[in-house]
Every structure is written in C-alpha cells, then in structure tokens.
C-alpha cells in the first residue's frame, strides 16, 4: 500500500509539470494569435492616420509608405479653413446633438427602467415585453412615417428630429440594460428609503442612480458612439449646410474634394479620435457595467 502511494507521489510532479508546460504553450500560442489579430485590425486605423499626414500625391504610392516623409501637419489645419465646408461648425453641431441625446436618453431610460424593475402596477410585464419587442422592428420601417410626422410639425431642417426622441425612453436597449441592472440591486436599500419617507422619484435619484455608475457609463459610451457617427438621420432631416454634422460634412468633403484624400483622412481622423479616447478612458466602467448587467437578471 505504501509502495503504491509512494509511486503515485513520485509520478504526480511530472504530471503537473507536463500539464503546466501545455498550459504555457497554449497561452503563448493564444497571445501570438491575439497579437496578430490586433495588428490586422489596427492596420486600417494606422493607414488612416498615416494618409492624413501625407502630402498630396503620396496617398497611393506602392509599396505603401507607412511613415510619411515629410509629415504634413497642415492637413489638419486646412480642413478647418474650407469656406464652403465649415468643419468647425459641423463639429459644434455634432457635439450639441450628442450631449442632448446623452442627457435625454440616459435620464428617461433610467426612469422607465426603474418603473419596470421596481414598481408594481397592472400590465407592467406586458408593457415591458411590448417595449422590448420594438427592438425586433428595423428602423428603416418607421423611417417614412417618422419623417412625415416631423414634416407635418414643420420641424424638418432643425435639430428637433435628432434630439427630441431621446427624451421618450432613450430606446428599448437602454431600458432593458438598465432594468437588468436595477433588478440586481438589493431591495433593502429601497425599503429603507421608503421607511424614511422617500418617494419613488427620490429613490430613483438618490439611491438607484448613485449605484448605477457602471451601467450609466456603458450607456453613455453606446449613446456617444451611436450619435457621433450617425449618418442617415442627419442626411434626411438637415438641409442647411450650417446645420450639418461631421458625418454629413465628411461625405460632402469627399464629393467636393475627392482628390484630396490626405485632407479627407485628416477629417476622418478628427472624427474618430474622440470615440477612441472615450472608450479607453471609460473602458473599465464599460466592461464592469456589461458584466454586472449580465449577472443581474433574475
């Protein structure tokens, strides 16, 4: 008996070493594969930045010149000096639309989600299911009726069609995301607040929102990215050039200055940089919000 035990003990370190070596090799291979994929996925962005710093005539040289010589920083100045395309104004319009949509969407989505998650009233589950079912409806289906509605209200060529809808719930996805997060919060906090005489609105403002930082950060990133890059809605509703967003201005620049790819890429880089900065600065909260939301459903 002792002999068998001793033999098993002598064999165990070798088994552990072999297993550890396999894990080490597997991890090394995975790191190499992931690093290779990162390089492949980053190549379009690298080409975008590289082209934005090239002088005219070097955009399509072969083999590609990844490091521009000389570096043409003036491309970023020229895009703000085009009289027919006030790119600075386009940026201000886009920032205004994004901020208004973030405020309206996050505020109303958390309100509606709190109602679905915490309040009890007849038809609550039915209305929540009806709300979620709208996610199955393609936006293109409601495009014409929505345009006719804004046209009857005489609000075409204004920012109202691009901002007002955010104040009506913020979208079914945001409502679902926040509801799942609220359902994971302890009910004792809400009960204690009600014992102190707090109303439902006060509980939402003073109890739920301070605890919802991760999911609010996730929704803010989604909202910013969606409205910052929005192309179709501004194209449909905005007619005056001074009211264009950056996406429409970039397309107009491509039509008017189709040969100046270095300046077009400079404008595209200016449009991409805020999204990248926002994602990396709030990545921790974004990942935490998604993880907690996925674990909170019950």
MARDO-475638 format. One record per residue (C-alpha): residue number from 1; z negated, x negated, y negated. Coordinates in pm, 1 decimal, padded with zeros to 6 digits. Each point is the difference from the previous one (the first is absolute). Layout:
N
<zati:NUM	zz:Z	xx:X	yy:Y>
...
REM end
This chain:
298
<zati:1	zz:00000.0	xx:00000.0	yy:00000.0>
<zati:2	zz:-00096.9	xx:-00280.9	yy:-00232.4>
<zati:3	zz:00317.8	xx:-00186.1	yy:00090.5>
<zati:4	zz:00223.9	xx:00294.2	yy:-00092.7>
<zati:5	zz:-00186.5	xx:00042.1	yy:-00325.7>
<zati:6	zz:00033.1	xx:-00365.0	yy:-00086.8>
<zati:7	zz:00372.1	xx:00011.0	yy:00077.1>
<zati:8	zz:00051.5	xx:00302.4	yy:-00223.5>
<zati:9	zz:-00189.5	xx:-00173.2	yy:-00281.0>
<zati:10	zz:00215.2	xx:-00309.4	yy:00040.6>
<zati:11	zz:00317.3	xx:00206.7	yy:-00010.3>
<zati:12	zz:-00101.3	xx:00209.0	yy:-00304.0>
<zati:13	zz:00046.2	xx:-00267.8	yy:-00270.8>
<zati:14	zz:00353.0	xx:-00070.0	yy:00118.1>
<zati:15	zz:00086.0	xx:00369.3	yy:-00011.7>
<zati:16	zz:-00140.2	xx:00028.8	yy:-00351.2>
<zati:17	zz:00192.0	xx:-00304.9	yy:-00112.4>
<zati:18	zz:00325.9	xx:00136.2	yy:00140.4>
<zati:19	zz:-00059.8	xx:00337.3	yy:-00164.0>
<zati:20	zz:-00087.8	xx:-00162.9	yy:-00329.8>
<zati:21	zz:00311.1	xx:-00217.2	yy:00015.9>
<zati:22	zz:00220.0	xx:00305.9	yy:00063.7>
<zati:23	zz:-00155.1	xx:00178.9	yy:-00296.6>
<zati:24	zz:00054.7	xx:-00305.8	yy:-00215.8>
<zati:25	zz:00366.2	xx:-00022.5	yy:00096.8>
<zati:26	zz:00050.0	xx:00373.4	yy:-00049.2>
<zati:27	zz:-00155.3	xx:-00012.0	yy:-00346.0>
<zati:28	zz:00206.0	xx:-00303.0	yy:-00094.3>
<zati:29	zz:00320.4	xx:00175.7	yy:00106.7>
<zati:30	zz:-00099.0	xx:00315.0	yy:-00187.9>
<zati:31	zz:-00072.6	xx:-00198.6	yy:-00315.9>
<zati:32	zz:00338.1	xx:-00170.4	yy:00022.9>
<zati:33	zz:00177.8	xx:00333.8	yy:00049.4>
<zati:34	zz:-00188.1	xx:00165.4	yy:-00287.3>
<zati:35	zz:00066.5	xx:-00297.5	yy:-00227.7>
<zati:36	zz:00370.3	xx:00015.8	yy:00087.3>
<zati:37	zz:00014.6	xx:00372.3	yy:-00072.8>
<zati:38	zz:-00178.2	xx:-00055.3	yy:-00332.0>
<zati:39	zz:00262.3	xx:-00256.5	yy:-00097.5>
<zati:40	zz:00280.7	xx:00239.8	yy:00093.5>
<zati:41	zz:-00154.4	xx:00290.6	yy:-00191.0>
<zati:42	zz:-00069.7	xx:-00216.2	yy:-00305.5>
<zati:43	zz:00354.9	xx:-00133.0	yy:-00025.4>
<zati:44	zz:00138.6	xx:00298.6	yy:-00199.8>
<zati:45	zz:-00285.9	xx:-00030.3	yy:-00249.4>
<zati:46	zz:00049.9	xx:-00376.2	yy:-00023.5>
<zati:47	zz:00372.0	xx:00050.5	yy:-00057.0>
<zati:48	zz:-00078.0	xx:00259.7	yy:-00268.5>
<zati:49	zz:-00226.0	xx:-00237.2	yy:-00194.5>
<zati:50	zz:00234.0	xx:-00295.4	yy:00051.7>
<zati:51	zz:00303.5	xx:00190.3	yy:-00126.7>
<zati:52	zz:-00192.9	xx:00124.9	yy:-00303.8>
<zati:53	zz:-00050.8	xx:-00363.0	yy:-00108.1>
<zati:54	zz:00361.2	xx:-00113.3	yy:00040.7>
<zati:55	zz:00259.8	xx:-00043.7	yy:-00271.3>
<zati:56	zz:00314.4	xx:00209.9	yy:00013.4>
<zati:57	zz:00238.6	xx:-00114.6	yy:00270.9>
<zati:58	zz:-00261.7	xx:-00130.5	yy:00244.1>
<zati:59	zz:-00096.2	xx:00334.9	yy:00154.4>
<zati:60	zz:00242.9	xx:-00014.3	yy:00292.7>
<zati:61	zz:00042.4	xx:-00370.2	yy:00060.6>
<zati:62	zz:00027.7	xx:-00108.0	yy:00364.4>
<zati:63	zz:-00207.7	xx:-00137.9	yy:00152.6>
<zati:64	zz:-00265.8	xx:00196.3	yy:-00191.6>
<zati:65	zz:-00195.6	xx:-00198.2	yy:-00255.6>
<zati:66	zz:-00357.8	xx:00122.0	yy:00046.8>
<zati:67	zz:-00146.6	xx:-00217.0	yy:-00275.8>
<zati:68	zz:00198.0	xx:00061.1	yy:-00320.5>
<zati:69	zz:00114.7	xx:-00301.3	yy:-00199.8>
<zati:70	zz:-00041.1	xx:00044.7	yy:-00290.0>
<zati:71	zz:-00264.6	xx:00273.8	yy:-00008.7>
<zati:72	zz:00117.9	xx:00276.1	yy:-00236.6>
<zati:73	zz:-00321.8	xx:00160.2	yy:-00125.1>
<zati:74	zz:00199.9	xx:00156.0	yy:-00282.2>
<zati:75	zz:00128.1	xx:00265.2	yy:00242.4>
<zati:76	zz:-00338.1	xx:00171.9	yy:-00027.3>
<zati:77	zz:00029.6	xx:-00002.4	yy:-00379.4>
<zati:78	zz:00355.9	xx:00130.1	yy:-00007.4>
<zati:79	zz:-00081.0	xx:00317.9	yy:00196.7>
<zati:80	zz:-00227.9	xx:00110.1	yy:-00285.0>
<zati:81	zz:00266.0	xx:-00073.2	yy:-00263.6>
<zati:82	zz:00278.8	xx:00229.5	yy:00120.7>
<zati:83	zz:00054.4	xx:00252.3	yy:-00284.7>
<zati:84	zz:00155.1	xx:00268.7	yy:00221.5>
<zati:85	zz:-00276.3	xx:-00027.6	yy:00261.8>
<zati:86	zz:-00348.7	xx:-00029.4	yy:-00151.8>
<zati:87	zz:-00169.7	xx:-00131.9	yy:00313.4>
<zati:88	zz:-00334.5	xx:-00026.8	yy:-00175.8>
<zati:89	zz:00014.1	xx:00370.2	yy:-00079.7>
<zati:90	zz:00090.6	xx:00075.5	yy:00361.2>
<zati:91	zz:-00310.5	xx:-00189.9	yy:00109.5>
<zati:92	zz:-00224.6	xx:00195.7	yy:-00238.4>
<zati:93	zz:00144.6	xx:00329.9	yy:00124.9>
<zati:94	zz:-00058.7	xx:-00101.1	yy:00361.4>
<zati:95	zz:-00358.0	xx:-00110.8	yy:-00065.8>
<zati:96	zz:-00074.4	xx:00330.1	yy:-00176.0>
<zati:97	zz:00140.2	xx:00206.8	yy:00287.7>
<zati:98	zz:-00186.6	xx:-00207.6	yy:00259.4>
<zati:99	zz:-00335.8	xx:00023.5	yy:-00177.7>
<zati:100	zz:00024.4	xx:00375.4	yy:-00058.3>
<zati:101	zz:00097.5	xx:00060.2	yy:00363.0>
<zati:102	zz:-00282.3	xx:-00217.5	yy:00128.9>
<zati:103	zz:-00258.3	xx:00180.1	yy:-00213.9>
<zati:104	zz:00127.8	xx:00346.9	yy:00084.4>
<zati:105	zz:00070.7	xx:-00065.0	yy:00366.2>
<zati:106	zz:-00324.5	xx:-00174.8	yy:00086.0>
<zati:107	zz:-00215.0	xx:00248.9	yy:-00192.8>
<zati:108	zz:00149.5	xx:00318.4	yy:00140.5>
<zati:109	zz:00048.9	xx:-00139.6	yy:00352.4>
<zati:110	zz:-00368.5	xx:-00089.2	yy:00029.0>
<zati:111	zz:-00098.2	xx:00342.3	yy:-00136.7>
<zati:112	zz:00215.0	xx:00187.1	yy:00250.9>
<zati:113	zz:-00105.1	xx:-00231.1	yy:00282.7>
<zati:114	zz:-00366.9	xx:00058.6	yy:-00081.6>
<zati:115	zz:00061.6	xx:00373.6	yy:00021.3>
<zati:116	zz:00165.9	xx:-00031.0	yy:00341.5>
<zati:117	zz:-00259.7	xx:-00245.0	yy:00133.9>
<zati:118	zz:-00330.7	xx:00138.9	yy:-00128.6>
<zati:119	zz:00024.1	xx:00355.1	yy:-00130.5>
<zati:120	zz:00004.4	xx:00302.0	yy:00230.7>
<zati:121	zz:00210.1	xx:00301.7	yy:-00090.9>
<zati:122	zz:00230.4	xx:00243.0	yy:00183.1>
<zati:123	zz:00339.1	xx:-00144.0	yy:00083.7>
<zati:124	zz:-00094.4	xx:-00360.5	yy:-00070.3>
<zati:125	zz:00150.8	xx:-00140.4	yy:00318.9>
<zati:126	zz:00309.7	xx:00216.0	yy:-00039.3>
<zati:127	zz:00064.2	xx:-00122.8	yy:-00352.6>
<zati:128	zz:-00059.2	xx:-00358.5	yy:00107.6>
<zati:129	zz:00252.6	xx:00039.5	yy:00282.0>
<zati:130	zz:00243.9	xx:00157.4	yy:-00244.1>
<zati:131	zz:-00049.4	xx:-00292.2	yy:-00237.0>
<zati:132	zz:00058.1	xx:-00256.3	yy:00272.9>
<zati:133	zz:00309.1	xx:00184.3	yy:00120.9>
<zati:134	zz:00169.4	xx:-00073.9	yy:-00332.8>
<zati:135	zz:00021.1	xx:-00362.5	yy:00112.1>
<zati:136	zz:00260.8	xx:00112.6	yy:00254.0>
<zati:137	zz:00222.0	xx:00136.1	yy:-00276.8>
<zati:138	zz:00249.6	xx:-00257.5	yy:-00134.2>
<zati:139	zz:-00015.5	xx:-00041.5	yy:-00374.9>
<zati:140	zz:00376.0	xx:00044.3	yy:-00028.1>
<zati:141	zz:-00039.9	xx:00364.1	yy:00112.3>
<zati:142	zz:-00204.7	xx:00091.0	yy:-00307.5>
<zati:143	zz:00198.5	xx:-00218.5	yy:-00238.6>
<zati:144	zz:00236.5	xx:00266.9	yy:-00133.9>
<zati:145	zz:-00259.5	xx:00281.1	yy:-00035.1>
<zati:146	zz:-00236.0	xx:-00240.1	yy:-00176.3>
<zati:147	zz:00272.4	xx:-00110.9	yy:-00238.3>
<zati:148	zz:00090.3	xx:00360.6	yy:-00078.9>
<zati:149	zz:-00366.2	xx:00071.6	yy:-00072.4>
<zati:150	zz:-00031.8	xx:-00284.3	yy:-00248.3>
<zati:151	zz:00334.8	xx:00091.5	yy:-00149.3>
<zati:152	zz:-00116.6	xx:00357.9	yy:-00063.1>
<zati:153	zz:-00310.8	xx:-00141.3	yy:-00167.8>
<zati:154	zz:00222.7	xx:-00213.6	yy:-00227.6>
<zati:155	zz:-00180.7	xx:-00316.9	yy:00111.4>
<zati:156	zz:00292.1	xx:-00200.6	yy:00136.4>
<zati:157	zz:00035.6	xx:-00340.8	yy:-00169.2>
<zati:158	zz:-00376.4	xx:-00022.3	yy:-00046.3>
<zati:159	zz:-00274.7	xx:-00173.1	yy:00194.3>
<zati:160	zz:-00158.7	xx:00330.0	yy:00105.5>
<zati:161	zz:00196.6	xx:00040.3	yy:00327.3>
<zati:162	zz:-00103.4	xx:-00354.2	yy:00095.1>
<zati:163	zz:-00371.9	xx:00035.8	yy:-00079.0>
<zati:164	zz:-00117.6	xx:00363.5	yy:00011.5>
<zati:165	zz:00040.5	xx:00046.1	yy:00381.0>
<zati:166	zz:-00261.7	xx:-00269.7	yy:00057.8>
<zati:167	zz:-00264.6	xx:00229.9	yy:-00152.3>
<zati:168	zz:00050.6	xx:00258.8	yy:00276.1>
<zati:169	zz:-00165.6	xx:-00174.1	yy:00292.7>
<zati:170	zz:00168.5	xx:-00339.2	yy:-00008.2>
<zati:171	zz:00190.3	xx:00066.4	yy:00321.5>
<zati:172	zz:-00090.8	xx:00103.0	yy:00354.1>
<zati:173	zz:-00027.4	xx:-00358.7	yy:00121.9>
<zati:174	zz:-00264.7	xx:-00091.1	yy:-00257.4>
<zati:175	zz:-00191.7	xx:00319.8	yy:00076.6>
<zati:176	zz:00002.4	xx:-00072.3	yy:00372.8>
<zati:177	zz:-00100.9	xx:-00362.7	yy:-00050.6>
<zati:178	zz:-00292.7	xx:00085.0	yy:-00226.3>
<zati:179	zz:-00116.5	xx:00293.3	yy:00211.4>
<zati:180	zz:-00026.3	xx:-00222.8	yy:00306.2>
<zati:181	zz:-00205.1	xx:-00248.1	yy:-00199.9>
<zati:182	zz:-00231.6	xx:00268.9	yy:-00141.3>
<zati:183	zz:-00063.3	xx:00139.0	yy:00347.0>
<zati:184	zz:-00135.5	xx:-00337.7	yy:00104.9>
<zati:185	zz:-00264.2	xx:-00012.2	yy:-00274.0>
<zati:186	zz:-00356.4	xx:00108.4	yy:00091.8>
<zati:187	zz:-00072.9	xx:00364.9	yy:-00070.7>
<zati:188	zz:-00360.7	xx:-00091.2	yy:-00086.3>
<zati:189	zz:00114.1	xx:-00143.6	yy:-00332.8>
<zati:190	zz:00158.2	xx:00329.4	yy:-00099.4>
<zati:191	zz:-00298.6	xx:00202.5	yy:00121.5>
<zati:192	zz:-00239.9	xx:-00217.4	yy:-00200.1>
<zati:193	zz:00210.8	xx:00047.1	yy:-00312.0>
<zati:194	zz:00003.8	xx:00378.4	yy:00046.8>
<zati:195	zz:-00377.5	xx:00001.8	yy:00037.8>
<zati:196	zz:-00015.6	xx:-00172.5	yy:-00337.9>
<zati:197	zz:00208.0	xx:00281.2	yy:-00148.4>
<zati:198	zz:00338.9	xx:-00173.1	yy:-00016.2>
<zati:199	zz:00310.4	xx:00217.8	yy:-00000.8>
<zati:200	zz:00303.9	xx:-00065.8	yy:00218.5>
<zati:201	zz:00182.9	xx:-00157.1	yy:-00292.2>
<zati:202	zz:-00296.9	xx:-00226.2	yy:-00072.8>
<zati:203	zz:-00020.3	xx:-00105.3	yy:00364.3>
<zati:204	zz:00370.6	xx:-00082.8	yy:-00001.7>
<zati:205	zz:-00034.6	xx:-00206.6	yy:-00315.7>
<zati:206	zz:-00334.9	xx:-00173.0	yy:00053.9>
<zati:207	zz:-00023.2	xx:-00025.4	yy:00379.0>
<zati:208	zz:00344.2	xx:00008.4	yy:00160.8>
<zati:209	zz:00209.9	xx:-00199.5	yy:-00245.2>
<zati:210	zz:-00237.6	xx:-00299.0	yy:-00028.9>
<zati:211	zz:00009.6	xx:-00032.6	yy:00381.0>
<zati:212	zz:00378.9	xx:00037.5	yy:00019.3>
<zati:213	zz:00105.2	xx:-00329.9	yy:-00152.7>
<zati:214	zz:00201.6	xx:-00121.5	yy:00302.8>
<zati:215	zz:00204.1	xx:00317.1	yy:00046.5>
<zati:216	zz:00055.3	xx:00037.5	yy:-00375.6>
<zati:217	zz:00125.4	xx:-00359.5	yy:-00011.9>
<zati:218	zz:00238.6	xx:00072.5	yy:00286.7>
<zati:219	zz:00131.3	xx:00312.1	yy:-00173.7>
<zati:220	zz:00035.4	xx:-00188.2	yy:-00328.5>
<zati:221	zz:00219.1	xx:-00261.4	yy:00167.3>
<zati:222	zz:00214.1	xx:00267.2	yy:00165.6>
<zati:223	zz:00032.2	xx:00193.5	yy:-00326.5>
<zati:224	zz:00082.9	xx:-00307.2	yy:-00206.6>
<zati:225	zz:00263.4	xx:-00122.6	yy:00242.4>
<zati:226	zz:00157.9	xx:00342.6	yy:00037.7>
<zati:227	zz:00033.4	xx:00083.1	yy:-00369.9>
<zati:228	zz:00074.4	xx:-00354.7	yy:-00112.2>
<zati:229	zz:00305.3	xx:-00013.9	yy:00227.5>
<zati:230	zz:00099.5	xx:00367.8	yy:-00038.1>
<zati:231	zz:00374.6	xx:00028.6	yy:-00057.2>
<zati:232	zz:00125.5	xx:00347.1	yy:00091.5>
<zati:233	zz:-00230.9	xx:00216.1	yy:-00213.3>
<zati:234	zz:00049.8	xx:-00197.8	yy:-00325.4>
<zati:235	zz:00373.1	xx:-00008.6	yy:00067.9>
<zati:236	zz:00008.1	xx:00381.0	yy:00022.4>
<zati:237	zz:-00235.2	xx:00097.2	yy:-00281.7>
<zati:238	zz:00051.5	xx:-00271.6	yy:-00263.8>
<zati:239	zz:00317.5	xx:-00008.0	yy:-00208.9>
<zati:240	zz:-00100.2	xx:-00189.0	yy:-00314.5>
<zati:241	zz:00026.2	xx:-00375.4	yy:00041.3>
<zati:242	zz:-00322.3	xx:-00068.5	yy:-00192.5>
<zati:243	zz:-00188.5	xx:00203.0	yy:00263.5>
<zati:244	zz:00135.4	xx:-00186.9	yy:00303.5>
<zati:245	zz:-00234.9	xx:-00167.0	yy:00246.1>
<zati:246	zz:00040.5	xx:-00353.2	yy:00130.4>
<zati:247	zz:00175.6	xx:00115.0	yy:00316.9>
<zati:248	zz:00263.4	xx:00191.0	yy:-00199.1>
<zati:249	zz:00027.6	xx:-00283.1	yy:-00251.7>
<zati:250	zz:00057.3	xx:-00248.7	yy:00279.4>
<zati:251	zz:00280.4	xx:00213.1	yy:00138.8>
<zati:252	zz:00153.3	xx:00037.2	yy:-00346.8>
<zati:253	zz:-00020.2	xx:-00376.5	yy:-00045.3>
<zati:254	zz:00184.4	xx:-00047.9	yy:00328.0>
<zati:255	zz:00275.8	xx:00230.4	yy:-00122.1>
<zati:256	zz:00035.0	xx:-00158.9	yy:-00344.7>
<zati:257	zz:-00066.0	xx:-00363.0	yy:00094.9>
<zati:258	zz:00120.8	xx:-00007.6	yy:00357.9>
<zati:259	zz:00107.5	xx:-00363.1	yy:-00029.7>
<zati:260	zz:-00330.3	xx:-00128.3	yy:-00137.0>
<zati:261	zz:-00187.0	xx:-00003.3	yy:00329.3>
<zati:262	zz:-00251.3	xx:-00253.4	yy:-00123.5>
<zati:263	zz:-00118.8	xx:00237.8	yy:-00272.4>
<zati:264	zz:00004.4	xx:00297.3	yy:00235.6>
<zati:265	zz:-00216.6	xx:-00194.4	yy:00245.9>
<zati:266	zz:-00233.3	xx:-00097.7	yy:-00283.5>
<zati:267	zz:-00046.1	xx:00367.9	yy:-00085.9>
<zati:268	zz:-00054.6	xx:00081.6	yy:00367.3>
<zati:269	zz:-00261.3	xx:-00277.1	yy:00024.4>
<zati:270	zz:-00185.5	xx:00139.2	yy:-00301.2>
<zati:271	zz:-00001.8	xx:00336.7	yy:00173.9>
<zati:272	zz:-00125.0	xx:-00139.7	yy:00332.1>
<zati:273	zz:-00278.3	xx:-00227.0	yy:-00129.3>
<zati:274	zz:-00250.2	xx:00276.3	yy:-00101.6>
<zati:275	zz:00020.6	xx:00161.4	yy:00345.8>
<zati:276	zz:-00066.1	xx:-00332.9	yy:00172.4>
<zati:277	zz:-00291.5	xx:-00082.3	yy:-00230.7>
<zati:278	zz:-00155.1	xx:00343.6	yy:00048.6>
<zati:279	zz:00027.5	xx:-00013.5	yy:00378.3>
<zati:280	zz:-00151.2	xx:-00346.5	yy:00040.2>
<zati:281	zz:-00276.0	xx:00061.6	yy:-00253.1>
<zati:282	zz:-00102.5	xx:00327.6	yy:00169.1>
<zati:283	zz:00096.4	xx:-00088.6	yy:00357.3>
<zati:284	zz:-00360.8	xx:-00012.6	yy:00120.7>
<zati:285	zz:-00076.2	xx:00348.9	yy:-00131.0>
<zati:286	zz:00334.4	xx:00129.3	yy:00124.3>
<zati:287	zz:-00057.3	xx:-00115.7	yy:00358.4>
<zati:288	zz:-00359.9	xx:00119.3	yy:-00004.5>
<zati:289	zz:00101.9	xx:00343.9	yy:-00127.9>
<zati:290	zz:00262.6	xx:00044.1	yy:00270.7>
<zati:291	zz:-00238.3	xx:-00120.5	yy:00273.2>
<zati:292	zz:-00288.7	xx:00223.3	yy:-00107.5>
<zati:293	zz:00230.8	xx:00298.3	yy:-00035.6>
<zati:294	zz:00132.6	xx:-00050.1	yy:00353.5>
<zati:295	zz:-00352.9	xx:-00012.4	yy:00142.2>
<zati:296	zz:-00135.4	xx:00290.5	yy:-00199.8>
<zati:297	zz:00192.3	xx:00289.7	yy:00151.2>
<zati:298	zz:-00225.6	xx:00228.6	yy:00199.9>
REM end
